[in-house]
Amino acid sequence: MKIVYRLIIFLIWSASFAQTETITSPMVISNAGDTWIMNDYNLSFTLGELAIETFLQNDIIFTQGFHQEDEYAIIDITENKQVNSITIFPNPTQDELHINFETKGDYASLSIKDITGSTMSFLSDFSTNETKSIQLSQFSQGVYFIEILLKNAQKKIVYQIQKIN
């Protein structure tokens, strides 16, 4: 009986110290990635995973991600045929941008956004019957996005333009 008690006490004692091998320095656990440590710098990275949630508890940081499968099967390729063809020129531009609509008789709204998504300019309900000219001289040099919403087609089309000086 003493042996059984000793065995139970030993199992409880060893189970209480089972977590002594806790990782105290940051590291990445992934099938593709690594942790590089040099001096006081620690760089952890993964390939094919994006961080989606981070949990913090005391000095422990746990970032949960997901894995992107590397087996893809292409089942169909369809050509994107736009019925409402729009031509934007010149791109890149310095001062003036011209927008030509192939589909006539529609109305459109247009917004120009910077790379942070802030709306820099907005034009509402103009006709697509003629070429629209937009002055960009007040904009600083950079990349902008033009979002065109065609009313009848209920379709939003986004173009990237570059403003140069």
N, C-alpha and C positions, 0 to 999 in steps of 0.2 A: 504494500500500500504506500510505503514511503517513496518508492520509486515512481509511482503514478503521480503523487503530489509534487515530487521534484521535477518530473517531466512537465507537468502543467505549469508550475511556476517558471520553469525555463522557457517554455513557449510564450507565456505572457510577457516575460521580461524581454525576450528577443523580438517579439512583435512590437513592443513599445519603442524600440530603437531601429525599426526597419527603415525609417525615412531619414536616417542620418546621412545618406549619400545624396542629399538635395543639391541640385545645381545652383550655385550662388552667383555665377557670372552669366551674363546674357549669352545665349547661343540659339542657333536656328536648328529646328528639326524639320527636315524636308528631304524629298528624294532628289532634288536638284537645287543646290545652293551650298552655302558654306558660312563659316564664321571666321573672320580674320582678326586677330588680336595683336597689336604692336604697341608697346609702351602703355600709355593710358587710353589708347583708342581701340574701339571695338566696332567692327563693321559686320553686320549680319545681313545676308541677302538670300533670296530664293529666285528660282527661275520658273516661270509659268504659274506663279501664284500671286494673287493680289490680296492685300490685307483688307479684311472687311470689318473686323471688330477687335478692340483692344480692351483687356481687363487689367485693372491695377489693384494690387492688394499689398500693402506695406511696401517692400522693396522689390516685389515680384511683378513683372510685366509679362502678360500672356497675350499674344496677338494671334487671333484665329484667322485662317485664310481658307482658300479652296484651291483645288488642283484643276488645271485645265487638261482635259484629255488630249493625247497627242495622236489619236487615231480619228481622222475625219473622212467622211465619205461624201463626195459631191454627187448629188443625185440629179441635179438639173441646173442648167445655166440659162437664164432668160435675159434677153437684151432689154434694157430699160429704154423704152420708146416714149419720149415725152411729147404729148400732143401739144402742149403749150410751150413751144420753144422760145427761149429768151436769150438774147445776145447782149453781153456786157462788154463794152470796149471804151477806151484802151485799158488794159490791165497788165502791168502796173500803170498808174496814172499819177500826174502831178496836181492838176487843178480840177479838171472836169471829167465826169464819168457819164457815158451814154448808155441807156438801156433801151433795146429795141425788142418789141413783142411781136412774134409772128402771128399769134392769134389776136385778131382785132375784135372790138365790140365787148370787151370784158372790162371790169374795173379791178384795180389792185391797190394794195397798201404795201408800203415799203418801210423797213426800218434798217438802220445801219448800226451795228453793234461792234464794240471793241473786243479784244480777246478775253476780257473778263466777263463779257456778257452784258455790260452796261449799254443802254440805248443812247447813241450819240445824236441820231437824227431820226425823224419819223415823218412820212408822207402818207396821207390817208385818202382813199377813194379817188384815185386819178384814172383817167381813161388809158387803155392800152392801144388806142388807135394811132398814137404818134410816139415818136422816140422821146423818151424822158431824159433830160439832162440834169445832173446833180453836181453842185459845186462842192468840192472837197478842199478848197484852199484853206479853210479854217481848221482842218484836221492836221494833227501832227503826223509825222512819218511813222508808218507801222502797218500792221495787218488788221483788216476789218472784215466783218461778215455782213452781207446784204441779205436780208430775209424778205422775200416777196411772197405775199399772200394773194393769190388769184381768187376773186370772189365767186364767180360762177363755177369754176372747177373745184373750189374749196380745197386748194392745194397750196402748200407752202414749199417754196424752193429757196435754198440757201446757196449763196455764192461767196467765195473768198476773194477779196481784192487786196491789192497792196498799194498804199499811198507812199509815193517817193517825193523827195524834194529836189 
